[in-house]
Amino acid sequence: MTTGDLQSILTLIAFLSFIGIVWWAYSKRQKAAFSEAERIPLDDDAPWRPSAAAPASIDTGSREVR
C-alpha cells in the first residue's frame, strides 16, 4: 500500500463522514429538535426592565482610551 492509496482511503472516509453528518442534520427526526433550538435566542424568561438602582441618565461623554 502506497502513500497515495492511504490518502485516497482517508479522503473517502472523510467524504463519507461528511455525507453522513449532512444526512443526519437534514433528517426528519432532527427537525423537531432543531426547530426548538433555533428559537432559544428569541425566547426570554422575562422582558428586560431597568432596575431601581440604575441611574436615570447615563453619561455618554467621550473618553480617551489608551
SENUTI-334177 format. One record per residue (C-alpha): z negated, y, x; residue number from 1; residue in one letter. Coordinates in Angstrom, 3 decimals. Example, Ala and Ser with C-alpha at 12.3 -4.5 7.8 and 13.67 -1.06 7.14 Angstrom:
<pt c3="-7.800" c2="-4.500" c1="12.300" n="1" res="a"/>
<pt c3="-7.140" c2="-1.060" c1="13.670" n="2" res="s"/>
//
This chain:
<pt c3="0.000" c2="0.000" c1="0.000" n="1" res="m"/>
<pt c3="1.044" c2="3.298" c1="1.465" n="2" res="t"/>
<pt c3="-0.430" c2="6.732" c1="1.008" n="3" res="t"/>
<pt c3="2.426" c2="7.616" c1="-1.356" n="4" res="g"/>
<pt c3="1.593" c2="4.663" c1="-3.591" n="5" res="d"/>
<pt c3="-2.073" c2="5.661" c1="-3.722" n="6" res="l"/>
<pt c3="-1.168" c2="9.258" c1="-4.565" n="7" res="q"/>
<pt c3="1.142" c2="8.067" c1="-7.342" n="8" res="s"/>
<pt c3="-1.573" c2="5.858" c1="-8.836" n="9" res="i"/>
<pt c3="-4.169" c2="8.652" c1="-8.703" n="10" res="l"/>
<pt c3="-1.694" c2="11.091" c1="-10.280" n="11" res="t"/>
<pt c3="-1.028" c2="8.611" c1="-13.087" n="12" res="l"/>
<pt c3="-4.774" c2="8.097" c1="-13.664" n="13" res="i"/>
<pt c3="-5.368" c2="11.874" c1="-13.758" n="14" res="a"/>
<pt c3="-2.468" c2="12.367" c1="-16.186" n="15" res="f"/>
<pt c3="-3.677" c2="9.597" c1="-18.496" n="16" res="l"/>
<pt c3="-7.200" c2="11.055" c1="-18.401" n="17" res="s"/>
<pt c3="-5.827" c2="14.462" c1="-19.366" n="18" res="f"/>
<pt c3="-3.834" c2="12.972" c1="-22.248" n="19" res="i"/>
<pt c3="-6.943" c2="11.088" c1="-23.412" n="20" res="g"/>
<pt c3="-9.066" c2="14.249" c1="-23.414" n="21" res="i"/>
<pt c3="-6.412" c2="16.187" c1="-25.343" n="22" res="v"/>
<pt c3="-6.108" c2="13.339" c1="-27.847" n="23" res="w"/>
<pt c3="-9.897" c2="13.259" c1="-28.307" n="24" res="w"/>
<pt c3="-10.149" c2="17.052" c1="-28.687" n="25" res="a"/>
<pt c3="-7.475" c2="17.191" c1="-31.380" n="26" res="y"/>
<pt c3="-8.552" c2="14.078" c1="-33.273" n="27" res="s"/>
<pt c3="-9.550" c2="14.452" c1="-36.915" n="28" res="k"/>
<pt c3="-13.007" c2="13.033" c1="-36.205" n="29" res="r"/>
<pt c3="-13.814" c2="16.020" c1="-33.960" n="30" res="q"/>
<pt c3="-12.602" c2="18.686" c1="-36.399" n="31" res="k"/>
<pt c3="-15.910" c2="18.988" c1="-38.263" n="32" res="a"/>
<pt c3="-17.952" c2="19.300" c1="-35.077" n="33" res="a"/>
<pt c3="-15.586" c2="21.867" c1="-33.571" n="34" res="f"/>
<pt c3="-15.419" c2="23.857" c1="-36.818" n="35" res="s"/>
<pt c3="-19.197" c2="24.114" c1="-36.819" n="36" res="e"/>
<pt c3="-19.321" c2="25.033" c1="-33.126" n="37" res="a"/>
<pt c3="-16.717" c2="27.783" c1="-33.467" n="38" res="e"/>
<pt c3="-18.971" c2="29.627" c1="-35.934" n="39" res="r"/>
<pt c3="-22.039" c2="29.663" c1="-33.653" n="40" res="i"/>
<pt c3="-21.368" c2="33.110" c1="-32.095" n="41" res="p"/>
<pt c3="-20.902" c2="34.650" c1="-35.541" n="42" res="l"/>
<pt c3="-23.961" c2="33.141" c1="-37.188" n="43" res="d"/>
<pt c3="-27.111" c2="35.216" c1="-36.815" n="44" res="d"/>
<pt c3="-30.578" c2="34.195" c1="-37.866" n="45" res="d"/>
<pt c3="-31.338" c2="37.738" c1="-38.962" n="46" res="a"/>
<pt c3="-29.474" c2="41.012" c1="-38.723" n="47" res="p"/>
<pt c3="-30.441" c2="43.279" c1="-35.845" n="48" res="w"/>
<pt c3="-32.853" c2="46.071" c1="-36.699" n="49" res="r"/>
<pt c3="-34.255" c2="48.611" c1="-34.266" n="50" res="p"/>
<pt c3="-37.927" c2="48.123" c1="-33.553" n="51" res="s"/>
<pt c3="-40.509" c2="50.742" c1="-34.480" n="52" res="a"/>
<pt c3="-41.354" c2="51.223" c1="-30.787" n="53" res="a"/>
<pt c3="-37.793" c2="52.248" c1="-29.914" n="54" res="a"/>
<pt c3="-37.257" c2="55.952" c1="-29.190" n="55" res="p"/>
<pt c3="-35.477" c2="57.978" c1="-31.854" n="56" res="a"/>
<pt c3="-32.798" c2="59.061" c1="-29.399" n="57" res="s"/>
<pt c3="-31.614" c2="57.636" c1="-26.132" n="58" res="i"/>
<pt c3="-30.930" c2="59.885" c1="-23.149" n="59" res="d"/>
<pt c3="-27.320" c2="59.270" c1="-22.162" n="60" res="t"/>
<pt c3="-27.286" c2="61.776" c1="-19.314" n="61" res="g"/>
<pt c3="-25.204" c2="60.876" c1="-16.330" n="62" res="s"/>
<pt c3="-26.985" c2="59.386" c1="-13.353" n="63" res="r"/>
<pt c3="-25.696" c2="58.863" c1="-9.883" n="64" res="e"/>
<pt c3="-25.706" c2="55.186" c1="-8.972" n="65" res="v"/>
<pt c3="-25.905" c2="54.206" c1="-5.319" n="66" res="r"/>
//
